[in-house]
Amino acid sequence: MTETFTTDVAEGSGAEPAPGAAARPADIFTCREVIRIISGVERRPPGERLDEYYWAELLAGCTESEVLEATWEHYRRQSRPIWPADILGWVAARRADSDADR
């Protein structure tokens, strides 16, 4: 059984950086850093199930700071592996919270 995750960020709506967020978009270098973090936390060899180009395509609507914050937040609270859908969900929730605060 395959689960499908969709978020506003994944669909492209709301893919602009949140106001006040770092304007630098997530790119291949951001995704390489996330993969380095994953490899260290999960004790995985680099490259196992991780393709920075694939991740960069999926996370293109996020900022660098959102992606890195979501990654560290995931590992502070979860013991399971992180996937792009986890990051996209975190970013969408955070943006919704910031929109509600306005």
N, C-alpha and C positions, 0 to 999 in steps of 0.2 A: 504494500500500500504506500503510495507516494502522497505526501502532504504538499499542498500548494499554498504558498504565502504570498499575499499581495498587500501592498501598502500604498498610500498616496505617493510616496517617494518612488517606489518601484514603477508605478504607473506613469510617472512623469509630471503629474500635477503637484504643485508645491515643491518642485525640485530646485527652486531657487534657494540660495543660502538664506538662512534665517536672519532677520535684522540684528545687527550687533555681533553676528558670528564672524569668525575669520573668513575673509573673502576668498582665500585660496581654496580652490576646489580639490577634492580628493582625486589623486592621479595614480599612475603606476608606482611612483615612489612611496606614496602613502600606503598603498596596498602591499608593497614589499615590506614596509615596516610592520604592518599588521601581521603578515605571514611570519616575520621574524619573532614577533611577540607570541603568536600561536605556537610556533615550533619550540620556543623556550618553555612556555607554560605547560603545554601538553606533552612535552618531551618527544616530539615527532621529528623525524628527519625532514629537513627542508624539501619542499616539492611534493610531499605526500598529500594528495587530495587538494593541493593548493596551487592555483594558477593565478598569478597577479594580474594578468591581462583580463581574465574572466571576472575577477573581483572588481577591477577598475571599471569595467563596463557596467556592472550591476550597481556600483556605488557612485557613479558619475554625478548624480544629483546632490551628493552630500559634500560638505566641506571637510577639509583635512582634520580640523579639530573635532568635528562631530564623529568622524569615523574612529579616531584614536580614543576619544572619551568613551564611546560606545563599547569599544573593545575592552578597555580596562574595566569599565563598569560591569560588563558581562562576567569577567573572570573574578571580580570581587564577590559576585553573588551566585554564580553558577559553577558547577563542576563539569558540566558537559561541554563538548566542543562547540565553538562558535561558528556560525554560518553567515553569509551575507544577509539573509533574511532577518537574523537577530539584530544586525546593525541597522538595517532599514527600518525595522519596527521601532527600535530605540530612537532613531532620528525623527520618525513620524510622530511618536508620542511626545518627544521633547518640543518639537515645533508646535504641536497642538496645545501643549501647556503654555508656551510663550504667547501664542495667539489668544488664549483664554485670559491671560494676565493683562492684556491690553484693553 
